[in-house]
């Protein structure tokens, strides 16, 4: 379980918002729901990314933008600095009727 001190760290919120913004920027405008997955591949010692939209599964991409890569590495560094392992996260962003994105975040536990 991720330590409470890290979960309430202001930099975590900032980085998750940056990751969300870069995912929105990197995806087609017609996507109204974006699922951004970042996973730490232990054997390869690297982060892997996936951007998908349930309505357009054929448009899924595994190629992150440079901003997503930068933010993913910053998340990993933040966790490491607090003695935690960043296993990954899933951000689900849904475009509301008010044209504002609503975000949900799930941090991977292992």
N, C-alpha and C positions, 0 to 999 in steps of 0.2 A: 504494500500500500504506500502511495506517495505521501511523504511527510506533510503535515498541515502547514508548516512554515513555508514550504514551497508552493502549495496550492493557493496560499494567500499572498504570495510574492507579487508585487506590482509588475515586475518585468515579465512574469509568466503571462499575465493578461495582455500586456502590450505585444508580446511575441505571437500569441494566439490571434490577436486582431490583425497583426501584420500578415500572418499566414493566410488568414481568411481573405484579406484584401488582395493579396497576390494571387490566390486561387481564383477569385472573381475576375481579376484582370486577365488571367491566363486562359480563361474558358470562353467559348462562343457566347454571344449575347442572347441567343435563343434558349440557353439553359436557364431554367427557372429554379432548379435545385441542383446543387453541387455537392458531391461527396468527395472530400479531399482526405486521402489516407497517407500518413507518413509512418513508415515502419523502419525499425533498426534491424538490419540483417546481421545477426551476430557472426555467422561464419565469414561473411565478406567484410565485416566491420564497416558497413556503409548504410546510409539512409536510402530507402526506396520510396518512391512516390507514386500515387495513382489519383487521377482526377476523373470522376465519372458523373454521369447524369442518368438517373433511372429511366427517363423518357427517351434517351438517346444512347443506349449501351454500345452501339458500334463506334461512337465517338470517344470512348474512353482513351485516355492517354497516360503513359507512364513517364512522360518527359516533363519535368518540372521547369518552371521559369527560373532564371538566376535568383530572383527575389525569394522564391519558395525555397531554393537550396540554401541560401544565406540564412533565412529564418529557421529552417529545419536544423541547421548546424548550431545556430544560436540557442535553440531550445535544448539541444543535446548538451551544450556547454553549460547552460544554466542548471540542468539536472546534475551534471557531474560536479559542478561547484558546490552543490548542496548534498553531495554524497549519495545521489540517487542515480538510477539508470533510466535513460529515456528509451522506453521500448517502442514508443510511437503514439500516435493519436489519430482520431477520426473527427473531422469537422464536417458537419452537415449544415449547409447554408441554403435557405429557402427564401425566394423572392416573394414578399408579401404583396397584397393588393395595393398597398401604399407605396410600392416600388422601393421599399427598404428591405435589406437583407436581414433575416433572423438567423442567428447562429446557435448551434448546439455543439458542444465539445465533449468527447470521451477520450480520456487518457488511458492508454493500454497499461495494464498491470504487469504483464509478462509476455 
